[in-house]
Amino acid sequence: MSSRIDSLRSRADLVLRFFLLVALVCMLAFYGKAQEAPKAVLIDEYDRGPCDDFLGRLDMFLAGLRANPEWRGFIVIYNPPELRHESVIMAEMMREHFRWRNWDIKPIEIVRGDSGNDRLMQFWRVAPNGSPPKVERPIWSFKVAESVREPFILATETKFGAVMCPEVNERLIFGSYLRENPGARGNIVVRDRNLAGAIRRGNRIVRDLEKNYRINRSRLRIFPALFKRPWNHDEDAVEFWYLP
């Protein structure tokens, strides 16, 4: 009888130890889950569209951050390597729109990345102590891709300036690319109602690039041209050409 009681006690002890072990494993799993950083939430994702749609999406993104003030914003701009400059322009347009909205842009991080053939923008919200999403092939500089071998228009200034899209500093972008790619040159097509006016404006642009962006004048050439008629027709007043 005593041996049977001892056997039952031994089995009960094993069962108790088993349940204690299961409880310990569950507690550790729960603790590990609780220690994981909250994942970022994808709010919006789309390719390029007209400026009114672009600005509307930016405002919706800001509205979501306003409703969740403890969260921060994270924006990813993807472009093929040959179009890295377009990512820079889009990022500057975003910053300018946020400034126009009197929004503190410090809690919003904008990252540029190389893609295959996609032109894509992603808008994320990141929780407090959360981790931002992984960005494939991030680009932190103004280096032009090695695959770019032909001249291209890097930026333009229009006759009447920005109408719907936020205005950006095209000379800053042009100068930044020339500065980080010392082997490249720049051609600047400048239009006016007469060639003398185009030359004067072109010289002012070159002096600005020399003074503020340290671009040697020997790397720059001006090509004066005339506006098309009628004069109230909008067109590119300045074309900034990048020559690899």
N, C-alpha and C positions, 0 to 999 in steps of 0.2 A: 504493500500500500504506500509506504514511504517513497519507494523508488518511482512509483507512478506519479506521485505528487511532484517529486523532483523533476521528472520528465516534463510534466505540464508547465512547471515554473520555467524550465529551460526554454520550452517552445514560446511561452509568453514573452520571455526576455528577448528572444530572437525577433519576434514580431514587433515588439516595442522598439528595438534597435533599428529594424527595417524602416518603420514609419518615421523614426527620428532622422534617419539618413535621407529619406525622401523629402522630409520637411526642410532639412538643411540644404539639399540640392535646389529645391524650389526657391528658398530664400536667396541663395547665391545667384540664381538665374534672374530673380526679380531685381536684386541689387545691381547686377551687371546691366540689366536693361535700363534701370533708372539712371545709371552713370553714363549711358550713351548720349552724345550730343544730339539735340533735336535736329532733324533734317530740314534743309531749306524747302520752301514751298514754291513751286512754279506757278506764277500768277498768269502770265501771258507769254505767248510765243508766236511770232509771225515773221514773214519776210517783208520786203520793202513795199511801201504803198505811198499814196499821196500824203502831203504834209498835214492836211486836216485830220486824216486818220491817225497819222503818227503822233500828232499833238494830243488827240483825244485819248490815245492809249497811255501816253505819259501822264495825263491828268488822272486817269483811272488808277494808275499805279500809285500816284501820290495820294489819292483818296484812300487807298488801302493802307498806306503807311500812316496816314493821319488817324485812321480808325484803330491802328495798332502801334501806338507811339513807341512802345518798348522794342519793336522789331526794327531791323535795318534793311535797306534795299541793296540788291545786287543785280547788276545788269551785265549781260554778256552779248557782245556784238561779234558775230561770225561773218567772215568773208573769205573768198579764195585768196591765196597769197598774193596774187597779182593785183588785188583790190584792197590792200591794207590801208591805203590812204582814205578810202571811203569809210572805213571803220573809224578813223580819226575824225573825219568830218561829222559823222553821226554822233560820236561821243561829245564833240564840242557843241553840236546843236542841242543835245540833251542838257548839258550843263547850262547853256544860255537860257533854255526854257525854264529850268529850275530856278535860276537867278531871277528871271522875269516874274516868276510866281512867288518870289521872296521866300524860297524854300532853302533851308540849311542843307547844303549838299554833302556835308561831312559824313552823315550816316549812310550815304549812297555810294557804293563802289561800282565803277564802270570798268570792265575788263574787255580787251580785244583779243580775238583768237582767230587762228587760221582754220579754214574748213576745206572740204574737198571742192565741191562746186556750189555749196549752199550759201545763200545770203540770208542770214537769220539773226533775229534778236530775241533774247530771252529775258524776262523780268521775274526776279525771284524776291521772296521775303525770307529773311533769316531771323529765327527766334533768338532771344537773349541767350548767350552762351552756346548758340548753335554754330554749325560749320557751314560755310558757303558751298555751293556745288563745285565739283571739279570742272575746270575749264580745259578743254583739249587744245593743246598747242597755243598757250597764251603768248601774246606779243606785248612787250613792255617798251619797245623802242620805236624809232622812226626809220628803221632799216627797210630798204626795198628788197623784195624777194629776188634771189639770184636768177629766177626764171624770167624776170622782166628784162628784155633786151631792146625793146622799141620805145621811142618817145611817146609820152601820153600826157593828156591834160590832167594835172593834179588837182587844180582848183580854179574857180572862176569868180570874178566880180561882175555882177550884172549892172546895166545902165541905171536902173531905178532901185537897186539894192534888194534885200530880201523882202518879199511881200507876205507870203504865208509862212514859209519856213523860218526858224530862228536864224538870225544873222551870226556868222562866225568870222573869225579873223583869218582870212585866206592867206595873208602874208605870213602870219605866224606859222601856219601849217607848212607852207612852201619853204620858208626859211629853216624850219626844224628838219625837214627832209634833206635839204641841201647840206645842212651842217653835219648831219649824221652819216651822210653818204658823200665823202669828200671828193670822190672821183666823178660825181655827177655834175651836170651843168643845167642851167635854166634859161629857157627862152620865154620872153614875156611879150605877148601880143597885146597892144594897147590901141583901143579905138576911140576916136573923137570925131567931131564934125569936120575938122581939118587936120592935116598931118602935123602941123606945128604944135597944135594943142596935144595931140597924141604923144609927140616926142617929149614935151614938157612933163606930161603926166608920167610917162615911162621913166624919165630921169628921177622924178620924185620917188617913185617906187624903188628904183635901184638904190638911191641914197638911204631909204628906209631899211632895205635889206642889209646894206653895208653897216649902218650904224647900230641897228637894234638886234640883228641876227648874225653879225660878223661874217657875212658872205662876201668874198672877194669879188670886186667888180669884173675881173677877168673871166669869171664863170657865168656871167649874165649877158644876155643880148636882148635888145629891144627891137620889136618889129611894129612900127606904127601902121595903123590902118584906119579906114573911115567907117563911120556908122552907116547903116542902110537907111534909106528913106522909107516911110515917113519918120520924122524925129521922135514921134511918140510911140514908136515900136520898140519894145524892150528886147535887148539882146545882150550878149556878153561884152562888157566894156573892157575887161582884162582877162586874158587866158594865161595861166601859169603852166608852162610846159616843162616837164621833167625829162631830161635826156640822160639815160644811164651811161 
